[in-house]
């Protein structure tokens, strides 16, 4: 499912226009992004938790040349599913 399909599904589920559903999806994405940038986390009980994790700098290899390259340290987004979501899938 892509973003357009998600917006259409939400619009049908709660009986609103696609524009309203799109605004809601965009607001959710923007809010989660802002919180994660501030090193916070977003906990949705039953669904899951969005957090961040630091990755150390490493040395990799260019697959074409075999030359060593430095991969800089970065902050990666993480998602841990909640119990209700796990149970719904199994």
Secondary structure, 3 states (H helix, E strand, C coil): CCHHHHHHHHHHHHCCCHHHHHHHHHHHHHHHHHHHHCCCCEEECCCEEEEEEEECCEEEECCCCCCEEEECCEEEEEEEECHHHHHHHC
